[in-house]
């Protein structure tokens, strides 16, 4: 893998000493540089090394899952059940934050999710290709708090582009 070594080492260190001292791990950078790959690696390694379960959720899919709880015909679970299931995860990965269609409801849902993990010091890995500054203020303050998280810029060329 042609990951820049620093981001790969940071991801390895995050898993190695479990639970991590700084539970919030933000991977930012342009599309195609391997952020998702690294985040999936964290979930896999966590299970292999520590027997701890994590889950990987593209933000759009997770919002759909929440939305479905309000649809009387489709609902198979409640908002509370979704929250409870996510709360039990050793690590939650939110992939592609900031690319979902932003509504007040979506912002609130994501904020509550991120804020809870932040307050409970529960491991959370977030990937984003929008700059931190473009995220809503409340999210930005949680994700950029250096005392309980670290932000890694994943650099590199878009590996999905073929020339």
N, C-alpha and C positions, 0 to 999 in steps of 0.2 A: 504494500500500500504506500502511496506517495503522500501520506499525511505529513505535514510539517511536524518534526519531532516534538516541539514544545507542546502542541495541543494534544498529541497522543500521550505524552508523558503526564500531562496534567490530568487526563482522563484516567490513566492507570493509577495515579496517586489518589485520585478521588475514591476509587474502589478499594485500593490496597488497605488503607487504615479505616476500617468500617466500625461504626458509622463515621462519616467524615466530620471533621471539626467544623468545616464551613459547608453546610448542607445544600446551599443554593449554587448550582453550577450552570453558568450561562455560556453557551457556545454561539458566538455571532460571527457572521461573515457572509460573503456573497453566495449565491446559489452554486451548488455543484462542487464545493470544496471538501465535502466529507463530514459535515456536522452530524447529519442523521446517522451515518455509518458509525461515528464515534459514540453517539448516544445509544445506539443499539448494542454496541460493544460493552458499554457500561452495564446494561441490563443483563446481558449474557454472562459477563464476568462475575457479577454480583451473585448470580445463582450458582455458578461453578465454584467460586472461592468460598462463599459464605452461606450458601444455601438460602439466600434471601430473595424473595420474589419482587420483581419490579414489573411495570407495564409501560409500554410505549404507546403514546396516543398522539396522532396528528391532531392539532387543535380543532380543525374543522370537523373531524369525526367525533371528537369528544363533545363538541357543542351540539352535533346532531343527536348524539346519545342523550344528552340532557333535554334537547328539544322534544324528543320522542316521548319523554315522560309526561308531557302535557297533552299528548294526543290520545284521547280516550280509546280510539280504535286500535292504535298501534302500541300503546304503552305496555311494556312487559315488566317495568320496574319504576320505582318512584325516584324523585330527586334525592331523597334521603338515602335510598338504597345505593344509588350511584356514589354519593358522597362517602358512605360507609365503606364501600368496596375500595374506593381510591385511598381512603384513609389507612386501610390495612396494608397498603403496599410499602415495602421497604424503600422503594424509590419510584417516583412518578416522572416519566419523561413527557414533556409537552413539546411536540415537534412543530416547527414553523409558526411560531407565535407572531402575530402581526399581519399575517396574510389572509386571515379570515375576514368575512364581511363584518364590519364593525357595527354593532348595534349597542344601545344602552344595556340591553339584556345580556348580550355576549360579554361586554366589558365587566359587568357586575359579576357574572358567573365566574369568569376567569380570575377576577380580582379575589373573590372569596376563596377560590381554590388555592391560588398562589399565596394569599395572605395567611391562610390557615397553616400551610406547610412552613411558611416563614416563621410564624409565631411559635409553632410546635417544634421548630428546628428539625423538621422532617425532610429528608433528602428529596430534592427536586432538580431535575435537569431540564433546561429549556434551550431549544435551538431557535434562532431567528436570523433572517437575512435582512430585517429592517434595522436601522440604527436604533440604539437604545433611546435616543432623543425623540424618535418618532412614536414610541409607545406612550400610552396614557400615563400621566404623572404618577398615579398611585402604583401602577405596575413598575414603573421605572424606579421608584424609591425602594421597593422591595427587592427588585432584581439587581440593583446596583449598590446595595448595602455591603460594603467591604468587610464589615465585621462578621457577617454570616454567609458570605458567598464569594465566589470569584468569577470574573468574567474573562473568557478566553476568546481572543479573536483568531478564527481559523482562516489562515490565508491560503493562497494557492490558486491554480487555474481551474476553471470549470472542467472537471473530468468527464462530464457528460457531453461535452461538445466534441463532435468529431470534425476534423478538418479534412 
